[in-house]
Amino acid sequence: MIWTTKITQLLKIQYPLVMGAFGGWGKAEFASTFSNAGGLGIIAALNFPNPEEFRKDIQKVKRLTTKPFGINLSLPHHILEESREGKKTQERYLEYVDIALNENCTIFTTSGYKASFIGKRVQEAGGLWFHKCVLIKHAISVEKEGADGVTLVGLEGTGFKNPLTNTTLVNITLAKKMLKIPIIAAGGIGDARGFLGALAMGADAVCLGTALMATNECPVSTKIKKKWLNLDIFDETFHNKIYKYNIKNFMAPSTAIGHRKTLVTIHKLIEELITEADDILDSWGFNNNEFNTLDI
Ligand SMILES: Cc1cc2nc3c(=O)[nH]c(=O)nc-3n(C[C@H](O)[C@H](O)[C@H](O)COP(=O)(O)O)c2cc1C
């Protein structure tokens, strides 16, 4: 089946699947495998101690895949506060952006706060700027600032939370009515039903974070990954960690881990997800050979 959405068209990827940004792990091997499997792999610029190491990793991705890949720059508010490093920090970010632009990277994702200075630099150079946030009101702001697309992370997801964070269901169905730019759904998506559900809600692609933690390529020991696979997502402690907004910097598996049963390769994960989605669509009587959401 051919998958056609605004995002597959804009990013020139086979499936409407985008890798989460991964602080610590989003580097060449992990990201290029995701791209080679048909999605958009992402390397996170701030995983590298200096711009030169970052440049080497971009060059490595280019050796490992000929498929599109993206660059993430995460901007946690505590780093960007004017009262701390302010302008100096922005210059540091732009140094990384320029390295990637010079390496002919064209897809940039930002997450966090006040990222338009990056978006502007990227778009002036002819690149695409996607921003990731958790509130629809921030998505509306970045649309006004000219972002080419937005990722909305729901309460089910892992990562930074805002006291006003909504669920993926609320985010995506309402964002679809309130935004014109393409939307990527993130938060709690770990199987084909979540994938199709997000597309039905109005997303043009989904972002997989936690689901990739249960893959062979995730650069963590098998022992830790097996522990994640055995997590009880219905346990009160787990529930509190995911849904309570006071834990703002929580980088552990989300509820999506409940869908993963065994460790698989990224290729297998994506292949199974797409095959299962095909089967579900078949069972609903959909027998086109193209799934196309461009006109919806
Ligand atoms: C270990 C880990 C590290 C992450 N690091 C970042 C990061 O540096 N920047 C960012 O924007 N998101 C980061 N995220 C969040 C993911 O990019 C993505 O938004 C989130 O995992 C989606 O929700 P899900 O885990 O339910 O799929 C991280 C997630 C995990 C699990």
The ligand as an SDF file (V2000), in Angstrom:
LIG
                    3D

 31 33  0  0  0  0  0  0  0  0999 V2000
   14.9760    8.6630   26.2560 C   0  0  0  0  0  0  0  0  0  0  0  0
   14.2050    9.7720   25.6160 C   0  0  0  0  0  0  0  0  0  0  0  0
   14.8550   10.9430   25.2950 C   0  0  0  0  0  0  0  0  0  0  0  0
   14.1480   11.9860   24.7080 C   0  0  0  0  0  0  0  0  0  0  0  0
   14.8130   13.1280   24.4050 N   0  0  0  0  0  0  0  0  0  0  0  0
   14.1540   14.1510   23.7910 C   0  0  0  0  0  0  0  0  0  0  0  0
   14.8380   15.3430   23.4220 C   0  0  0  0  0  0  0  0  0  0  0  0
   16.0240   15.5080   23.6470 O   0  0  0  0  0  0  0  0  0  0  0  0
   14.1200   16.2900   22.7890 N   0  0  0  0  0  0  0  0  0  0  0  0
   12.7880   16.1540   22.5140 C   0  0  0  0  0  0  0  0  0  0  0  0
   12.1820   17.0470   21.9200 O   0  0  0  0  0  0  0  0  0  0  0  0
   12.1230   15.0470   22.8730 N   0  0  0  0  0  0  0  0  0  0  0  0
   12.7680   14.0380   23.5050 C   0  0  0  0  0  0  0  0  0  0  0  0
   12.0890   12.9010   23.8440 N   0  0  0  0  0  0  0  0  0  0  0  0
   10.6480   12.7950   23.5330 C   0  0  0  0  0  0  0  0  0  0  0  0
   10.4290   12.1050   22.1730 C   0  0  0  0  0  0  0  0  0  0  0  0
   11.0950   12.7840   21.1520 O   0  0  0  0  0  0  0  0  0  0  0  0
    8.9350   12.0460   21.7900 C   0  0  0  0  0  0  0  0  0  0  0  0
    8.3680   13.3200   21.7460 O   0  0  0  0  0  0  0  0  0  0  0  0
    8.1490   11.2030   22.7760 C   0  0  0  0  0  0  0  0  0  0  0  0
    8.8930   10.0690   23.1490 O   0  0  0  0  0  0  0  0  0  0  0  0
    6.8330   10.7800   22.1370 C   0  0  0  0  0  0  0  0  0  0  0  0
    6.0410   10.0720   23.0290 O   0  0  0  0  0  0  0  0  0  0  0  0
    6.0880    8.4670   23.1630 P   0  0  0  0  0  0  0  0  0  0  0  0
    7.3220    8.1840   23.9440 O   0  0  0  0  0  0  0  0  0  0  0  0
    4.8700    8.1220   23.8860 O   0  0  0  0  0  0  0  0  0  0  0  0
    6.1590    7.8750   21.7770 O   0  0  0  0  0  0  0  0  0  0  0  0
   12.7690   11.8310   24.4260 C   0  0  0  0  0  0  0  0  0  0  0  0
   12.1290   10.6410   24.7200 C   0  0  0  0  0  0  0  0  0  0  0  0
   12.8210    9.6120   25.3250 C   0  0  0  0  0  0  0  0  0  0  0  0
   12.0960    8.3710   25.6290 C   0  0  0  0  0  0  0  0  0  0  0  0
  1  2  1  0
  2  3  1  0
  2 30  2  0
  3  4  2  0
  4  5  1  0
  4 28  1  0
  5  6  2  0
  6  7  1  0
  6 13  1  0
  7  8  2  0
  7  9  1  0
  9 10  1  0
 10 11  2  0
 10 12  1  0
 12 13  2  0
 13 14  1  0
 14 15  1  0
 14 28  1  0
 15 16  1  0
 16 17  1  0
 16 18  1  0
 18 19  1  0
 18 20  1  0
 20 21  1  0
 20 22  1  0
 22 23  1  0
 23 24  1  0
 24 25  2  0
 24 26  1  0
 24 27  1  0
 28 29  2  0
 29 30  1  0
 30 31  1  0
M  END
$$$$
